[in-house]
């Protein structure tokens, strides 16, 4: 998501950067690592969208939010991972001036949409569990909130898209390199520092705090109180079991997102604050971990959601694979 390297950090050591990016072993390792993410993420998240769209029983507000999360993950996979990989392998920006701005916007927007969608899911579950007698959010309202999320994500992403510049560098060995870099107004260092810090607080720390508090309150009620309307102990146990499973699934999704994105977010804030120097090894390790977050959600849904597993079995190819795996285990 982040390419906020200062010119000094990246190009005063141009020879070192170039030598790193042309080491065959490192190049091959990165190509394989990022290709695995792209394949798994695209396949898994497309399947999630297909399952939610095809199954009318899964047209709940929560399922719509989950599909929106999958769409955001697909955009991250298509408009972030390949650009990072090509930039490193070829040591230059090959996508032109327009894509320098567009890709930057898409990268930030898709990540912001993901975290805002997680907040929306947490608030929706809080309302459902804590106020069961109140009317649930309708599908139309859910779609409207998804629209609001995309507008908010777009607005938060505009500064990163606007202040981009395609620069041309010519080194001593006559090698020319085109680079897509942030170009903030004066004083650029302070602008960059506070923009990254504000992004980290408003779109990572604060949302995760809201999500954690919401799920803490919900978990307390789900684990220790009977649901309204349950007549028998069997009904109460079954209802609580379903609620617990859903809650575990959603908490797992949030935990994966938080853990995967934490190192890269910290690295970017420290880099823009000039606490640390740019380090390619650290950057690509943290970036790969962040990008890998797009792969895990489909597996979490399959593991903890019975309806999702049932719909997967209904798909011809996946159903045969799952049946073979079960037969092998037996």
C-alpha positions in Angstrom: 0.0 0.0 0.0 2.7 2.5 0.9 5.6 3.6 -1.3 6.5 6.7 0.8 10.3 6.6 0.4 12.0 10.0 0.4 14.3 10.8 -2.6 17.3 10.8 -0.3 16.4 7.4 1.2 15.9 5.7 -2.2 18.3 7.3 -4.6 21.3 8.3 -2.6 21.8 4.6 -2.5 20.7 3.9 -6.0 23.4 1.4 -6.8 22.5 -0.7 -3.7 18.8 -0.7 -4.6 19.6 -1.7 -8.2 21.9 -4.5 -7.2 19.3 -5.8 -4.7 16.5 -5.8 -7.3 18.6 -7.6 -9.9 19.7 -10.5 -7.7 18.2 -13.5 -9.5 17.4 -15.3 -6.3 15.7 -12.4 -4.6 13.8 -11.6 -7.8 12.6 -15.2 -8.2 11.6 -15.4 -4.6 9.5 -12.2 -4.8 7.8 -13.2 -8.0 6.8 -16.6 -6.5 5.7 -15.1 -3.2 3.6 -12.4 -4.7 2.2 -14.7 -7.4 0.9 -17.1 -4.8 -0.9 -14.2 -3.1 -2.4 -13.0 -6.4 -3.7 -16.5 -7.4 -5.1 -17.5 -3.9 -6.6 -14.1 -3.3 -8.3 -13.7 -6.6 -9.7 -17.3 -6.6 -10.9 -17.2 -3.0 -12.5 -13.7 -3.0 -14.2 -14.3 -6.4 -15.7 -17.5 -4.9 -16.9 -15.5 -1.9 -18.7 -13.0 -4.1 -20.2 -15.8 -6.2 -21.5 -17.7 -3.1 -23.1 -14.5 -1.6 -24.7 -13.5 -4.9 -25.9 -16.9 -5.9 -27.4 -17.9 -2.5 -30.4 -15.8 -1.7 -30.3 -17.0 1.9 -27.0 -15.2 2.3 -28.3 -11.8 1.2 -28.2 -10.5 4.7 -26.6 -7.2 5.6 -23.6 -9.1 7.2 -23.1 -11.1 4.0 -23.3 -7.9 1.9 -20.6 -6.4 4.0 -18.5 -9.6 3.7 -18.9 -9.4 -0.1 -17.8 -5.8 0.0 -14.7 -6.8 1.9 -14.0 -9.4 -0.7 -14.3 -6.8 -3.5 -11.9 -4.5 -1.7 -9.5 -7.4 -1.3 -9.7 -8.1 -5.1 -8.9 -4.5 -5.8 -5.9 -4.6 -3.4 -4.7 -7.7 -5.2 -5.1 -6.3 -8.7 -4.1 -2.7 -8.1 -1.4 -3.0 -5.4 0.5 -6.3 -5.5 1.4 -6.4 -9.2 2.6 -2.7 -9.2 4.9 -3.3 -6.2 6.3 -6.5 -7.7 7.0 -4.9 -11.2 8.5 -1.8 -9.5 11.0 -3.9 -7.6 11.8 -6.4 -10.4 12.4 -3.7 -13.1 13.6 -0.9 -10.7 11.4 1.5 -12.7 7.8 2.6 -13.1 6.5 1.3 -16.5 2.8 2.2 -16.2 2.8 5.8 -17.2 1.8 9.1 -15.6 -1.9 8.5 -15.3 -1.5 5.2 -13.6 0.9 6.8 -11.2 -2.1 8.7 -9.7 -4.8 6.1 -10.4 -2.9 3.1 -8.8 -2.0 5.2 -5.8 -5.7 6.2 -5.3 -6.9 2.6 -5.8 -4.3 1.2 -3.4 -5.3 3.5 -0.5 -9.0 3.5 -1.2 -9.3 -0.3 -1.2 -7.5 -0.6 2.1 -9.6 2.2 3.7 -12.7 0.5 2.4 -11.6 -2.8 4.0 -11.1 -1.3 7.5 -14.3 0.8 7.3 -16.3 -2.3 6.2 -14.9 -4.2 9.3 -16.2 -1.3 11.4 -19.6 -1.5 9.8 -19.8 -5.2 10.4 -18.9 -4.8 14.1 -21.5 -2.1 14.6 -24.1 -4.1 12.9 -23.4 -7.2 15.0 -23.5 -5.0 18.1 -26.9 -3.7 17.2 -28.2 -7.2 16.4 -27.0 -8.8 19.6 -27.5 -6.0 22.1 -30.9 -4.8 20.7 -32.5 -8.0 19.3 -36.0 -6.5 19.5 -35.2 -3.6 17.3 -35.6 -3.8 13.6 -32.4 -5.0 11.8 -30.7 -2.9 9.1 -32.4 -3.7 5.8 -30.5 -4.8 2.7 -31.2 -1.4 1.1 -29.7 0.4 4.1 -26.7 -2.0 4.0 -26.1 -1.1 0.3 -26.4 2.6 1.2 -23.8 2.2 3.9 -21.5 0.4 1.5 -21.9 3.4 -0.8 -21.0 5.7 2.1 -18.0 3.6 2.9 -16.6 3.8 -0.7 -17.2 7.6 -0.7 -15.3 8.0 2.6 -12.5 5.7 1.4 -12.2 7.8 -1.7 -12.1 11.0 0.2 -9.4 9.8 2.5 -7.4 8.6 -0.5 -7.4 11.8 -2.5 -4.4 13.4 -0.9 -2.2 10.4 -1.7 -3.5 10.4 -5.3 -3.2 14.1 -6.0 0.3 14.6 -4.6 2.0 12.1 -6.8 4.7 12.8 -9.5 6.4 10.7 -12.1 10.1 11.5 -11.9 12.9 10.6 -14.3 16.3 9.8 -12.9 19.5 9.2 -14.9 22.4 7.6 -13.2 26.1 7.7 -13.9 26.0 4.5 -15.9 23.4 6.2 -18.2 20.6 4.0 -16.8 17.3 5.9 -16.9 14.7 5.1 -14.2 11.1 6.4 -14.0 9.8 6.6 -10.5 6.3 7.3 -9.1 6.8 9.1 -5.9 4.9 11.3 -3.4 5.3 15.0 -4.0 3.8 16.9 -1.1 3.5 20.7 -0.7 6.1 22.6 1.3 7.1 21.7 3.9 6.9 18.3 2.3 8.5 16.3 5.2 6.0 17.6 7.7 3.1 17.1 5.3 4.2 13.6 4.7 4.8 12.9 8.3 1.4 14.1 9.6 -0.6 12.7 6.7 0.8 9.2 7.4 0.3 9.6 11.1 -3.3 10.8 10.7 -4.0 7.9 8.3 -2.5 5.4 10.9 -4.6 6.8 13.8 -7.9 7.5 11.9 -7.9 4.5 9.7 -6.1 1.8 11.7 -5.9 2.5 15.4 -9.3 4.2 15.9 -11.3 1.7 13.8 -9.7 -1.3 15.5 -10.4 0.3 18.9 -14.1 0.6 17.9 -14.2 -2.9 16.6 -12.5 -4.4 19.7 -14.9 -2.6 22.0 -18.0 -3.6 20.0 -17.0 -7.3 19.9 -16.0 -7.3 23.6 -19.5 -6.1 24.6 -21.1 -8.6 22.1 -19.0 -11.5 23.3 -19.9 -10.8 26.9 -23.6 -11.1 26.1 -23.3 -14.0 23.7 -21.3 -16.1 26.1 -23.1 -15.4 29.3 -26.8 -14.6 28.5 -29.7 -16.4 26.9 -31.1 -15.0 23.7 -34.5 -13.2 23.9 -37.3 -15.5 22.8 -35.6 -18.8 23.5 -38.1 -21.1 25.2 -36.1 -24.3 25.9 -32.6 -25.0 26.9 -32.0 -26.7 23.6 -33.1 -23.6 21.7 -31.0 -21.4 23.9 -27.9 -23.7 23.4 -28.4 -23.8 19.6 -29.0 -20.1 19.3 -25.9 -19.3 21.4 -23.8 -21.8 19.4 -24.7 -20.0 16.1 -24.0 -16.6 17.6 -20.6 -17.8 19.0 -19.6 -19.3 15.6 -20.5 -16.1 13.7 -18.7 -14.0 16.3 -15.5 -16.2 16.1 -15.5 -15.9 12.4 -15.8 -12.1 12.4 -13.2 -11.7 15.2 -10.8 -13.9 13.2 -11.2 -11.7 10.1 -10.4 -8.6 12.2 -7.5 -10.2 13.9 -5.9 -11.3 10.6 -6.3 -7.8 9.2 -4.9 -6.1 12.3 -1.9 -8.5 12.6 -1.0 -8.4 8.8 -1.2 -4.7 8.4 0.4 -3.6 11.7 4.1 -4.0 10.7 3.7 -2.1 7.4 1.7 0.7 9.1 4.4 1.1 11.8 7.2 1.0 9.2 5.5 3.8 7.2 4.9 6.0 10.2 8.5 5.6 11.4 9.9 6.2 8.0 7.9 9.4 7.3 9.0 10.6 10.8 12.6 9.9 9.9 13.0 7.6 12.9 14.3 4.9 10.6 15.9 4.7 7.1 14.3 3.0 4.1 15.1 -0.7 4.0 14.0 -2.8 1.0 14.2 -6.1 2.9 11.9 -4.8 5.7 9.6 -3.1 3.3 8.9 -6.1 1.1 8.6 -8.4 4.0 6.0 -6.2 5.7 4.3 -5.4 2.3 4.0 -9.1 1.5 2.5 -9.8 4.9 0.0 -7.0 4.5 -0.9 -8.2 1.0 -1.3 -11.8 2.3 -4.3 -10.6 4.4 -6.4 -10.8 1.3 -5.9 -14.5 1.1 -7.1 -15.7 4.5 -10.8 -14.6 4.7 -12.2 -17.2 2.3 -10.6 -19.9 4.4 -12.0 -18.4 7.6 -15.5 -18.4 6.1 -15.1 -22.0 4.9 -13.8 -23.1 8.3 -16.4 -21.3 10.6 -19.5 -20.8 8.4 -21.7 -23.8 7.7 -23.8 -22.0 5.0 -20.7 -21.0 3.2 -19.3 -24.6 3.2 -22.6 -25.9 2.0 -22.6 -23.4 -1.0 -19.0 -24.4 -1.8 -20.0 -28.0 -2.0 -22.7 -27.0 -4.5 -20.1 -25.6 -6.9 -19.1 -28.5 -9.2 -15.3 -28.2 -9.2 -14.9 -27.2 -5.5 -17.4 -29.7 -4.4 -15.5 -32.5 -6.0 -12.2 -31.3 -4.4 -13.8 -31.0 -1.0 -15.3 -34.5 -1.3 -11.9 -36.0 -2.3 -10.2 -34.4 0.7 -12.9 -35.7 3.1 -12.5 -39.2 1.6 -8.7 -39.0 1.9 -9.0 -38.0 5.6 -11.4 -41.0 6.2 
